[in-house]
Amino acid sequence: MTRFFRSLSHLALAAAIASTSALPVVAGASVSVGEMPNVAVTPATADLMASLSTRPASSRMLGVASPAHDFVRFTGAVKNLSLLLLHDVKEEAHVKAAIKQYGFEKVQDTVVSAIRTAQLQYGAKWADMLAGIYDTHFNARELRSILQEKESSPHFVKLIEEQDAIAQAVRIDGHDIYVAARAQVMSQLEAAL
């Protein structure tokens, strides 16, 4: 992943995390709108995040994808559901207690498995939701330009300017998907740990 797409993915993730943090019932994250979460970066955490990077295949993404679906997929924004779930779940008291009882490795494997299951079930809906949001904020030409020209695109500034509106749309449009995916992950973790 190039520096541009990592930056763009982090922008989208920050926007999504900030948007869910406005709803404590959704994420319970301790970040305020516009801030990047304080996530400790350790080799184990990096490995865990890398293992969650499987991209969901939405029905629209399998055939002729719309420019918005291409944008969501190629920028890595499609991974945000898994990353949001990881950010939220790792702070749960149940998970922290399980790490003390069973050790980090066992809990990590269980968390990864639970999040992958949720990603498989809800990832395509999440990708469709994100693509729909980008579709309302950008036209196909703008999205293609950003993908091809990256920071040099004349539309890149618009992407930065639209982040707050996109975050608000993710908070609203993605709420039900996130709540259902999180409930599934927590149910699976409670049964396994």
C-alpha positions in Angstrom: 0.0 0.0 0.0 1.5 3.3 -1.0 2.0 6.2 1.5 -1.0 8.0 -0.1 -3.4 5.2 0.3 -2.2 4.5 3.9 -2.8 8.2 4.6 -6.2 8.1 3.0 -7.1 5.0 4.8 -6.1 6.5 8.1 -8.1 9.6 7.3 -11.1 7.5 6.5 -10.5 5.4 9.6 -10.1 8.5 11.8 -13.3 9.9 10.4 -15.2 6.6 11.0 -13.8 6.2 14.5 -14.6 9.8 15.3 -18.0 9.4 14.0 -18.7 6.3 16.1 -17.2 7.8 19.2 -20.1 10.3 19.1 -22.3 7.4 19.9 -20.9 5.7 23.0 -23.4 2.8 22.6 -21.7 2.0 19.3 -18.1 2.1 19.9 -17.2 3.2 23.4 -14.1 4.6 22.0 -12.3 7.4 23.9 -11.7 9.7 21.0 -13.4 12.9 20.2 -14.5 14.0 16.8 -11.6 14.7 14.5 -8.9 13.0 16.7 -7.1 9.9 15.8 -7.5 7.2 18.4 -4.6 6.4 20.7 -3.8 2.9 19.6 -0.6 1.4 20.9 1.5 0.1 18.0 3.3 -3.1 18.9 4.5 -5.9 16.7 1.6 -8.0 18.0 -1.0 -5.3 17.3 0.5 -4.7 13.8 0.3 -8.4 13.1 -3.3 -8.5 14.4 -4.3 -5.6 12.2 -2.5 -7.1 9.2 -4.4 -10.4 9.7 -7.7 -8.5 9.5 -7.0 -6.9 6.2 -9.1 -9.3 4.1 -11.2 -7.3 1.8 -14.9 -8.1 1.6 -16.3 -8.9 -1.7 -19.6 -7.1 -2.2 -21.8 -8.2 -5.0 -21.2 -4.9 -6.8 -17.5 -5.2 -6.2 -17.3 -8.6 -8.0 -18.6 -7.6 -11.4 -18.3 -4.2 -12.9 -17.6 -2.1 -9.8 -18.7 1.5 -9.6 -16.0 4.2 -9.3 -17.1 4.6 -5.7 -16.7 0.9 -5.0 -13.3 1.0 -6.7 -12.3 4.0 -4.5 -13.4 2.3 -1.3 -11.6 -0.9 -2.2 -8.4 0.5 -3.5 -7.9 3.1 -0.7 -8.4 0.5 1.9 -11.4 2.1 3.5 -13.2 -1.2 3.1 -11.1 -2.5 6.0 -12.5 0.1 8.4 -15.2 -2.2 9.8 -12.6 -4.7 11.0 -10.4 -2.0 12.3 -13.2 -0.2 14.1 -14.3 -3.5 15.7 -10.7 -4.2 16.8 -10.3 -0.7 18.3 -13.6 -1.1 20.2 -13.3 -4.8 21.3 -9.8 -4.6 22.6 -10.9 -2.1 25.2 -13.7 -4.4 26.5 -13.3 -5.5 30.2 -14.2 -9.0 29.2 -11.3 -9.1 26.6 -8.8 -7.6 29.0 -9.7 -10.1 31.7 -9.4 -12.9 29.2 -5.9 -11.8 28.2 -4.9 -12.0 31.9 -6.5 -15.4 32.2 -5.6 -17.1 28.9 -2.7 -15.0 27.6 -2.5 -12.6 24.7 -1.9 -15.1 21.9 -5.1 -17.2 22.6 -7.2 -14.1 23.0 -5.7 -12.5 19.9 -6.6 -15.6 17.8 -10.1 -15.7 19.2 -10.6 -11.9 18.6 -9.2 -12.2 15.0 -11.6 -15.2 14.3 -14.6 -13.3 15.7 -13.8 -10.2 13.7 -13.2 -12.1 10.5 -16.5 -13.8 10.9 -18.3 -10.5 11.3 -16.3 -9.0 8.4 -17.4 -11.8 6.2 -21.1 -11.3 7.2 -21.2 -7.5 7.3 -18.2 -6.4 5.2 -20.1 -6.2 1.9 -22.8 -4.1 3.4 -20.2 -1.9 5.0 -18.4 -1.5 1.6 -21.7 -0.7 -0.1 -22.6 1.9 2.6 -19.2 3.6 2.2 -19.4 3.5 -1.6 -22.9 5.1 -1.4 -21.5 7.9 0.8 -18.6 8.6 -1.6 -21.0 8.4 -4.5 -23.0 11.3 -3.0 -20.0 13.5 -2.3 -18.0 12.9 -5.5 -18.6 12.1 -9.1 -16.9 9.3 -11.0 -14.4 11.6 -12.6 -13.3 13.1 -9.2 -12.9 9.6 -7.6 -10.9 8.3 -10.6 -8.7 11.4 -10.5 -8.0 10.9 -6.8 -7.2 7.2 -7.3 -4.9 7.9 -10.3 -3.3 11.2 -9.3 -3.3 10.8 -5.5 -2.3 14.0 -3.8 -1.7 15.7 -7.2 -5.4 15.4 -8.1 -7.2 18.7 -8.2 -10.0 16.9 -6.3 -7.8 15.8 -3.4 -8.5 19.0 -1.5 -12.2 18.3 -1.8 -11.6 14.9 -0.3 -10.0 16.5 2.8 -12.7 19.1 3.0 -15.5 16.5 2.9 -14.1 14.3 5.7 -16.4 15.8 8.4 -19.5 15.3 6.2 -18.4 11.8 5.3 -17.7 10.9 8.9 -21.2 12.1 9.8 -22.7 10.0 7.0 -20.8 7.0 8.2 -22.0 7.5 11.7 -25.6 7.6 10.5 -25.6 5.1 7.6 -23.2 2.7 9.2 -24.7 2.6 12.6 -26.9 -0.4 12.3 -24.3 -2.4 10.4 -21.7 -1.6 13.1 -24.0 -2.4 16.0 -24.9 -5.8 14.5 -21.3 -6.7 13.7 -20.1 -5.7 17.1 -22.9 -7.7 18.8 -21.9 -10.7 16.8 -18.2 -10.3 17.7 -19.0 -9.8 21.4 -21.3 -12.8 21.5 -18.7 -15.0 19.9 -16.0 -13.7 22.3 -18.2 -14.3 25.4 -18.9 -17.8 24.2 -15.3 -18.6 23.5 -13.5 -16.9 26.4 
